[in-house]
């Protein structure tokens, strides 16, 4: 018997997710210690000090199972967002939420639609369930091409994904465009808005997703504590939707899927408005500095509404990546998104941003 005879056949079509290169791995490979990581859209300022203190205290109860309903976090977040407690579901990162969506809603013959390049875990959820994924290229502004995406909609369409702001391009769609999508989608289709980076967006046209949930639209909104709250290491994601949609997804959620330390850290983060303020201020400084530096270097970039930037170095991105890594700077290559001359670079601290620009100048000269 072959190993492939043992498994669900759809997993053979899955491509394992490859994360940004870890600092420890680069240290081992190159034997250097002074390394900055600008590859995974992490918050360089770190978590709220209040969250860190709360999580340390929570370790005293680590022998006990976490509360499966995320009671305290559920109530705190509902109050923070102005929604009902039954409008929320929690996951071990937004990745698990995407997995839930696939299991709960996709059956043989169903289809999903998403932009490309964008977050490929949507496709993974579809592939796992034996469904077809329509990857629709972004337009020339690196935005979701909504008209082209809507052309793919048919009576088999079940999930319609919009990453807003988009990863890796940092672009977003105005709420009026999203409303157009809502009106066009069939009743059996759910619009999934991945808003992992929404706290960084300053476009006045963004976003009305919570309003659409309150209006009982077929909308599912995904957000995370990994980015602006800098809790990527403890994995807390959440979804916001009507009670009727949440009830269905809860049926596939495993017990105790969000650990107790993570729940406590997320609650403390919500109670610290300083975390949002300082993170947003850092992004504003980063944008101004990086934009100016890239313009002076003559490097094409896409204005961003997230905590990273999409740039065209007009060279083999793998070679540029390797040369930057030798200087202790880790970025994300664009070839994994189908664009071999592009880099996605996470905004860092002021010092890290300056080091990135200095290193990029050295590599490209």
N, C-alpha and C positions, 0 to 999 in steps of 0.2 A: 504493500500500500504506500502511495506517495503521501507526503505531508499535506499536500494540497487537497487530498481526499478527506482530510479530517475537519476542514474548516468551512465556514460559511463562504460561499464562492465570491460574494461581493467584496470581501476584505482583500482579495488578491488584486483588486483594482485601486485600492487605497495607497496613497503615497504618504509615508510618515512625515509629520510636520518637523521641519528643521528650524529650531530657534536661532536667534542671534548668537554669535560665538561668545561663550562665557570668558570672563577675565581669567579664571584659573586655567582654562585650556590654553590660552595664549601664553600665559606664564610658563606653562610646561613646554610648549612648542618652541618658544623663542628665547626662553631664559631671561626675560626682562620683568621687572616688578612695577615700573611706573606706567600703568595702563589706565586709560579711560574708556568706558563703554558707551557709545552713542548709537547703539544698534537696535535696541528693543523697546524704545519709547517709554523708558522708565523715568520716574521723576528724580532728578539729581539732588533735590533738596531733602529727600527722605520723608518719612511719615511725620505726622503731628507728634510732638513730645508727649502730649496727653495720651495719644494712642499707644505709644511705646510703654508708658508707665502702666496703663490699664492692662496691656497684654502681659507684662511681667507679673502683675498681681494675679492674673488669671491662671498662671502656671501652677499655682497652689492646688487647683482643682483639676489638673490634667488627667488624673486617674479616672475621672467620671466621663460618661458619654455626654456629648453636647446636647443642647435642647434641639430636637429635630425640627421644630417649627420656626426656629430663629426668633423667638417671641420678642425679646427686647429690641433686636435689630429691626424686626418687622414693624414694631410700633414706632420706633424712632424714625425710620425711613419714611413710613406713611405720613407722619407728621411733617417731616422735612419736605416731602414732595406734594403734600396736599391731596393724597389719594387714600383709598380705603386699605385696610390691612389685607383684605382679600384680593387686592389688585397686584400683589407682589409674589414673586417666587425667587428663591435664592439658589445659587450654584457654586461649585468649587471653581470659581472663575467663570467668565462669560462663555468660555469654551464648552463647559458642561451644559450651560443653558442651550447652546446651539445643538448639542447632542440630544438633549431632551426634545427639542423641536422636531428633529428628524424622527425620533422614535414615536413621538406622540401623533404626528400628522402625516407622515409619508408612508404610502403603500405602493406596491408594484404598479407601475404605469403612471404614477404621479411625476410631475416635473417641478423643478425650481428654476428661478431666474436670478442672476446676479451680474453685477458689473465686473469688468476685468481690465486692469489688475485691481484686485480687492482682496479681502480676507478669504483665504481658500478653505477655511474650516466649514463654510456653508456647503461647498461642493463635497467635502468629506462626509458630512452628515447625509447628503443625498445619495452618494455612492454606496455608503454602508447599507442603505435601505433599498438598493437596487433601482434607484430612480435616475432620471436623466437631468443633467444640469445644462442650462443655456448660459454660456459665458459671453456676455455682450461687451465688446470693447468700449472703453471710455471715449468721449469726444475729444476734439483737439484742444480743449481747455483742461483736460484730465478730469472731467466731471462725468458722472453717470449720464449716459445717453438715454434719457427716459423714453423718448419716442421709439428708439430702436429696441429698448427693453420691452415696451408695451406691445410691439409688433410680435414678440415671441409668446405672448399670453394666449392660451387656448383653454379648452375645457379640462385639460389635464394639469393645469398650473395650480399648485397648492401653496407654495411659499415664494414670495417676491422679496428679495433682500436688497436693502439700500444701506450702505455703510456711510454714515453721515455725522461728522466729516469722514471722508474716505481714507482708508489705509491701503496703499502707501503715499497717496498724492496730497492729502491734506485739504482737499476741496470739499465743499458742501453744497447741498441743494436747498434753495429757499423753500419756506413752508408752502408757498403757493404752488410750487412744482410738485411737492409731495401730495397736496390736496388733489391735484390733477390725477396722480396715480391712484389715490383712494377711490375716486369716482370711476376710474376705468377698470379696476380689477373686478373679476367675477366674485360672487358671494362666497364661493368655496375657497377663495384664496386669502391668505393672511399676508399683510404687508409687515415685514420684519425690518425695523429701523435699528441698526446697530449704532448706538451713540456712545461708544466707549470714550470718545474724546470731547464730548459735548461741553464739559466745563471750560475747555480752552477756547471755544468759539466765541468771537465777538461780533459776528455778523448780525445786524438787527433783524434780518429776515428769518432767523433761526431761533427756536423751533417751537412747534405747537403740539408736539407728540403727546404730552400729558393731557391736553385738551381733547385730542382725538380718542384717547383711552376713556376719558370721562363721558364722551359721547357714544360709547359702546361701539366704536368702529372696529373693523377687523384689523387691528394694529397690535403688534407686539414690539415693545421697546426694550432694548438691551443696554445696560450700563454696567459699570465696574468700579471697584475701589482700587484697582491696580494702577491707574494713571495719576490723576490729580492727587489722590490720597496716598499714593506711594506704598500701597500694600500688596504689590505684585507677588511677593514671596509667600503670602498666606492665602491667596486665591479666594476672593469673594466677588462674585458677579451677581447681578440680579436682573429680573425681567419685570416689566410693568404692562399690564393688559387688563381687559375686562375680566370679571369674575368667571364668566363662562369659559374663557380661554384658559385662565389660570387653573381652573378645576381639572381640565383635561391634562394639562402638563404635570400637575401634581401626582397624577396616577403613575407616572414613569420615574418620578424622582425617588432615589434611594434614601433610606433613613440615615440621619446623621451626616449628610453630605457636606455640611459646612462646619468646620471644627470650632470648638468653643473659644479658642484664642482669637481666631479670625473674627468671630461674631463680636467679641468684646472690642477688638481693635477698630472695627467698622463703626460701631456705636460711638466710641470716643472721637473718631474722626469727624463724624457728622456734628458733634457738639463743639468742634473747634473751628470757627469761621476763619481764623488766622491761616489755617492750612490752605484754604482756597485763595485767600488774598495774596499770600506770598508766592504761591505757585503761579498764579496768573501774572503777577508783576514780573516774575522771572521770565516767563514766556514772552511778555511784551518787550523786555530788554533784549532777549535772545533774538527775536524777530528783527528788531531794528539793527542790531549789530551784524547778524548773518546776512540779511538782505544787502546792506551797504557793502560789506566785504565781498560778497559774490558779484555784485554789480561792478565793483572796481576791478575784479579779476576777469570780468567778461563771461561769467558762468551763468548759464540759463537755469532759472529756478521757477517753481510754481508757488505763488503766494499761498500760505497755509493757514488753516483754521484749527490746527492741532499742535502738538508739541514736538513735531518733526518737520523736516522739509525734504522735498523731492527735487534733486538737482541733476543736471545733465553735464557730466564731465567730458563728454565727447571722446572718451577713450574706453578701452576695455575695462569695465568696472571691476572685474576680478583682479586685474593687475593693480589698479589703483587701490583696491581693498587690501591687497597683500602688502603694498608699499606703505600704506597708512598704518597697518598693523605692526610693521617693523618699527614704526615710530611710536608705538604704544597707543594708537587710536583705532578703536573697533567701530565700524559702521556696518550698514546693511547693503548688500549688493542688489542692483536692480534686475539682474538676470533671472532671479527666482520669480520675478513678476513679469518676465517676458521682455525686459528692456535692458539690454547688455551694456549701455553706456550711462546708465543712471545709478545714483546712490540715494538711499533714504537715510537721513542723518537726524538723530534725536537731538533736540536742544539740550545743552548741559548748563552748568553754572557759567558765570561770566568767564572764569579762568579756563574751563574746559572748552568753551566756544572759541576763545582766543587760540588755544592750543590746536584745535581742529583746523582753523583757518591757516595758521602758520604751517601746520603739517601738510595741508592740502596744497598750499603754494609750493612747498618743497617738492612734493610728489609730482606735481603737474608741470613744473618748469622744464 
